[in-house]
Structures are given as structure tokens and as C-alpha cells.
Amino acid sequence: MLKLLMKFLPPQAKAAIELAQRLTASLDTPAEREAAINYCVEALADGKITAVEWTKLGKVLQVYGKK
């Protein structure tokens, strides 16, 4: 179903969805994925992201810390 919908989206929307899928693919549980998505939405709400928000996002995405 998603592939069908992706065909009708503009290129920027497709790229954003693919990025989100790749970022959350390494997370183990639906709860971890939901927390990462929610944090991204919150961090980008003002249209910019600070160094502190990048650091927290890295932790949420398990780039470092918990392995």
C-alpha cells in the first residue's frame, strides 16, 4: 500500500518518508520508533534544531549510548 501511495507523492515528501524509514529501521521496538518520531517532530517544530537537540536525537536513535 505504501509503495502505491509513494508514487503519487512529490519528490520531497518521498525523500522525507524514506529518510524517516531508514532512521527508524535500526530501532527494535515500536515504542522506540514512536519515541524517535515524536522527538523529531518536537525538535523540528520551530523549523531549526540546536546542538543539544541533535545530541538528544542521537541518543533516541541509538547512534551512541545503548547498544
Chimera marker file (.cmm) of the C-alpha trace (Angstrom):
<marker_set name="trace">
<marker id="1" x="0.000" y="0.000" z="0.000" r="1" g="1" b="0" radius="0.5"/>
<marker id="2" x="2.812" y="2.389" z="0.887" r="1" g="1" b="0" radius="0.5"/>
<marker id="3" x="4.524" y="1.832" z="-2.468" r="1" g="1" b="0" radius="0.5"/>
<marker id="4" x="1.342" y="2.811" z="-4.260" r="1" g="1" b="0" radius="0.5"/>
<marker id="5" x="0.966" y="5.996" z="-2.213" r="1" g="1" b="0" radius="0.5"/>
<marker id="6" x="4.642" y="6.877" z="-2.684" r="1" g="1" b="0" radius="0.5"/>
<marker id="7" x="4.124" y="7.033" z="-6.449" r="1" g="1" b="0" radius="0.5"/>
<marker id="8" x="1.742" y="9.962" z="-6.056" r="1" g="1" b="0" radius="0.5"/>
<marker id="9" x="3.825" y="11.997" z="-3.613" r="1" g="1" b="0" radius="0.5"/>
<marker id="10" x="6.120" y="14.858" z="-4.633" r="1" g="1" b="0" radius="0.5"/>
<marker id="11" x="9.852" y="14.034" z="-4.563" r="1" g="1" b="0" radius="0.5"/>
<marker id="12" x="10.498" y="15.964" z="-1.336" r="1" g="1" b="0" radius="0.5"/>
<marker id="13" x="7.769" y="14.090" z="0.532" r="1" g="1" b="0" radius="0.5"/>
<marker id="14" x="9.092" y="10.766" z="-0.763" r="1" g="1" b="0" radius="0.5"/>
<marker id="15" x="12.594" y="11.655" z="0.385" r="1" g="1" b="0" radius="0.5"/>
<marker id="16" x="11.350" y="12.630" z="3.846" r="1" g="1" b="0" radius="0.5"/>
<marker id="17" x="9.456" y="9.348" z="4.236" r="1" g="1" b="0" radius="0.5"/>
<marker id="18" x="12.424" y="7.293" z="3.058" r="1" g="1" b="0" radius="0.5"/>
<marker id="19" x="14.729" y="9.140" z="5.460" r="1" g="1" b="0" radius="0.5"/>
<marker id="20" x="12.351" y="8.504" z="8.360" r="1" g="1" b="0" radius="0.5"/>
<marker id="21" x="12.130" y="4.821" z="7.468" r="1" g="1" b="0" radius="0.5"/>
<marker id="22" x="15.904" y="4.460" z="7.349" r="1" g="1" b="0" radius="0.5"/>
<marker id="23" x="16.421" y="6.357" z="10.596" r="1" g="1" b="0" radius="0.5"/>
<marker id="24" x="13.946" y="4.229" z="12.499" r="1" g="1" b="0" radius="0.5"/>
<marker id="25" x="14.783" y="0.876" z="10.858" r="1" g="1" b="0" radius="0.5"/>
<marker id="26" x="17.527" y="0.105" z="13.379" r="1" g="1" b="0" radius="0.5"/>
<marker id="27" x="15.246" y="0.586" z="16.376" r="1" g="1" b="0" radius="0.5"/>
<marker id="28" x="13.996" y="-2.661" z="17.904" r="1" g="1" b="0" radius="0.5"/>
<marker id="29" x="10.518" y="-1.971" z="19.182" r="1" g="1" b="0" radius="0.5"/>
<marker id="30" x="7.526" y="0.028" z="18.007" r="1" g="1" b="0" radius="0.5"/>
<marker id="31" x="7.791" y="2.066" z="21.223" r="1" g="1" b="0" radius="0.5"/>
<marker id="32" x="11.386" y="3.060" z="20.366" r="1" g="1" b="0" radius="0.5"/>
<marker id="33" x="10.351" y="4.016" z="16.832" r="1" g="1" b="0" radius="0.5"/>
<marker id="34" x="7.409" y="6.056" z="18.084" r="1" g="1" b="0" radius="0.5"/>
<marker id="35" x="9.610" y="7.856" z="20.635" r="1" g="1" b="0" radius="0.5"/>
<marker id="36" x="12.133" y="8.735" z="17.909" r="1" g="1" b="0" radius="0.5"/>
<marker id="37" x="9.450" y="10.017" z="15.551" r="1" g="1" b="0" radius="0.5"/>
<marker id="38" x="7.780" y="12.051" z="18.279" r="1" g="1" b="0" radius="0.5"/>
<marker id="39" x="11.085" y="13.591" z="19.314" r="1" g="1" b="0" radius="0.5"/>
<marker id="40" x="11.944" y="14.518" z="15.715" r="1" g="1" b="0" radius="0.5"/>
<marker id="41" x="8.588" y="16.228" z="15.282" r="1" g="1" b="0" radius="0.5"/>
<marker id="42" x="9.044" y="18.088" z="18.572" r="1" g="1" b="0" radius="0.5"/>
<marker id="43" x="12.653" y="19.105" z="17.831" r="1" g="1" b="0" radius="0.5"/>
<marker id="44" x="11.808" y="20.392" z="14.355" r="1" g="1" b="0" radius="0.5"/>
<marker id="45" x="8.607" y="22.194" z="15.376" r="1" g="1" b="0" radius="0.5"/>
<marker id="46" x="10.291" y="25.603" z="15.246" r="1" g="1" b="0" radius="0.5"/>
<marker id="47" x="11.999" y="24.874" z="11.916" r="1" g="1" b="0" radius="0.5"/>
<marker id="48" x="15.502" y="24.525" z="13.330" r="1" g="1" b="0" radius="0.5"/>
<marker id="49" x="17.410" y="22.120" z="15.509" r="1" g="1" b="0" radius="0.5"/>
<marker id="50" x="20.007" y="23.042" z="18.121" r="1" g="1" b="0" radius="0.5"/>
<marker id="51" x="23.188" y="21.180" z="19.024" r="1" g="1" b="0" radius="0.5"/>
<marker id="52" x="21.536" y="19.938" z="22.212" r="1" g="1" b="0" radius="0.5"/>
<marker id="53" x="18.555" y="18.644" z="20.232" r="1" g="1" b="0" radius="0.5"/>
<marker id="54" x="20.922" y="16.865" z="17.792" r="1" g="1" b="0" radius="0.5"/>
<marker id="55" x="22.620" y="15.198" z="20.746" r="1" g="1" b="0" radius="0.5"/>
<marker id="56" x="19.333" y="14.038" z="22.232" r="1" g="1" b="0" radius="0.5"/>
<marker id="57" x="18.167" y="12.845" z="18.810" r="1" g="1" b="0" radius="0.5"/>
<marker id="58" x="21.345" y="10.756" z="18.513" r="1" g="1" b="0" radius="0.5"/>
<marker id="59" x="20.533" y="9.109" z="21.831" r="1" g="1" b="0" radius="0.5"/>
<marker id="60" x="16.895" y="8.486" z="20.837" r="1" g="1" b="0" radius="0.5"/>
<marker id="61" x="18.050" y="6.917" z="17.549" r="1" g="1" b="0" radius="0.5"/>
<marker id="62" x="20.634" y="4.865" z="19.494" r="1" g="1" b="0" radius="0.5"/>
<marker id="63" x="23.500" y="6.279" z="17.461" r="1" g="1" b="0" radius="0.5"/>
<marker id="64" x="25.511" y="6.158" z="20.664" r="1" g="1" b="0" radius="0.5"/>
<marker id="65" x="24.870" y="5.097" z="24.221" r="1" g="1" b="0" radius="0.5"/>
<marker id="66" x="22.695" y="1.987" z="24.447" r="1" g="1" b="0" radius="0.5"/>
<marker id="67" x="23.792" y="-0.847" z="22.135" r="1" g="1" b="0" radius="0.5"/>
<link id1="1" id2="2" r="1" g="1" b="0" radius="0.2"/>
<link id1="2" id2="3" r="1" g="1" b="0" radius="0.2"/>
<link id1="3" id2="4" r="1" g="1" b="0" radius="0.2"/>
<link id1="4" id2="5" r="1" g="1" b="0" radius="0.2"/>
<link id1="5" id2="6" r="1" g="1" b="0" radius="0.2"/>
<link id1="6" id2="7" r="1" g="1" b="0" radius="0.2"/>
<link id1="7" id2="8" r="1" g="1" b="0" radius="0.2"/>
<link id1="8" id2="9" r="1" g="1" b="0" radius="0.2"/>
<link id1="9" id2="10" r="1" g="1" b="0" radius="0.2"/>
<link id1="10" id2="11" r="1" g="1" b="0" radius="0.2"/>
<link id1="11" id2="12" r="1" g="1" b="0" radius="0.2"/>
<link id1="12" id2="13" r="1" g="1" b="0" radius="0.2"/>
<link id1="13" id2="14" r="1" g="1" b="0" radius="0.2"/>
<link id1="14" id2="15" r="1" g="1" b="0" radius="0.2"/>
<link id1="15" id2="16" r="1" g="1" b="0" radius="0.2"/>
<link id1="16" id2="17" r="1" g="1" b="0" radius="0.2"/>
<link id1="17" id2="18" r="1" g="1" b="0" radius="0.2"/>
<link id1="18" id2="19" r="1" g="1" b="0" radius="0.2"/>
<link id1="19" id2="20" r="1" g="1" b="0" radius="0.2"/>
<link id1="20" id2="21" r="1" g="1" b="0" radius="0.2"/>
<link id1="21" id2="22" r="1" g="1" b="0" radius="0.2"/>
<link id1="22" id2="23" r="1" g="1" b="0" radius="0.2"/>
<link id1="23" id2="24" r="1" g="1" b="0" radius="0.2"/>
<link id1="24" id2="25" r="1" g="1" b="0" radius="0.2"/>
<link id1="25" id2="26" r="1" g="1" b="0" radius="0.2"/>
<link id1="26" id2="27" r="1" g="1" b="0" radius="0.2"/>
<link id1="27" id2="28" r="1" g="1" b="0" radius="0.2"/>
<link id1="28" id2="29" r="1" g="1" b="0" radius="0.2"/>
<link id1="29" id2="30" r="1" g="1" b="0" radius="0.2"/>
<link id1="30" id2="31" r="1" g="1" b="0" radius="0.2"/>
<link id1="31" id2="32" r="1" g="1" b="0" radius="0.2"/>
<link id1="32" id2="33" r="1" g="1" b="0" radius="0.2"/>
<link id1="33" id2="34" r="1" g="1" b="0" radius="0.2"/>
<link id1="34" id2="35" r="1" g="1" b="0" radius="0.2"/>
<link id1="35" id2="36" r="1" g="1" b="0" radius="0.2"/>
<link id1="36" id2="37" r="1" g="1" b="0" radius="0.2"/>
<link id1="37" id2="38" r="1" g="1" b="0" radius="0.2"/>
<link id1="38" id2="39" r="1" g="1" b="0" radius="0.2"/>
<link id1="39" id2="40" r="1" g="1" b="0" radius="0.2"/>
<link id1="40" id2="41" r="1" g="1" b="0" radius="0.2"/>
<link id1="41" id2="42" r="1" g="1" b="0" radius="0.2"/>
<link id1="42" id2="43" r="1" g="1" b="0" radius="0.2"/>
<link id1="43" id2="44" r="1" g="1" b="0" radius="0.2"/>
<link id1="44" id2="45" r="1" g="1" b="0" radius="0.2"/>
<link id1="45" id2="46" r="1" g="1" b="0" radius="0.2"/>
<link id1="46" id2="47" r="1" g="1" b="0" radius="0.2"/>
<link id1="47" id2="48" r="1" g="1" b="0" radius="0.2"/>
<link id1="48" id2="49" r="1" g="1" b="0" radius="0.2"/>
<link id1="49" id2="50" r="1" g="1" b="0" radius="0.2"/>
<link id1="50" id2="51" r="1" g="1" b="0" radius="0.2"/>
<link id1="51" id2="52" r="1" g="1" b="0" radius="0.2"/>
<link id1="52" id2="53" r="1" g="1" b="0" radius="0.2"/>
<link id1="53" id2="54" r="1" g="1" b="0" radius="0.2"/>
<link id1="54" id2="55" r="1" g="1" b="0" radius="0.2"/>
<link id1="55" id2="56" r="1" g="1" b="0" radius="0.2"/>
<link id1="56" id2="57" r="1" g="1" b="0" radius="0.2"/>
<link id1="57" id2="58" r="1" g="1" b="0" radius="0.2"/>
<link id1="58" id2="59" r="1" g="1" b="0" radius="0.2"/>
<link id1="59" id2="60" r="1" g="1" b="0" radius="0.2"/>
<link id1="60" id2="61" r="1" g="1" b="0" radius="0.2"/>
<link id1="61" id2="62" r="1" g="1" b="0" radius="0.2"/>
<link id1="62" id2="63" r="1" g="1" b="0" radius="0.2"/>
<link id1="63" id2="64" r="1" g="1" b="0" radius="0.2"/>
<link id1="64" id2="65" r="1" g="1" b="0" radius="0.2"/>
<link id1="65" id2="66" r="1" g="1" b="0" radius="0.2"/>
<link id1="66" id2="67" r="1" g="1" b="0" radius="0.2"/>
</marker_set>
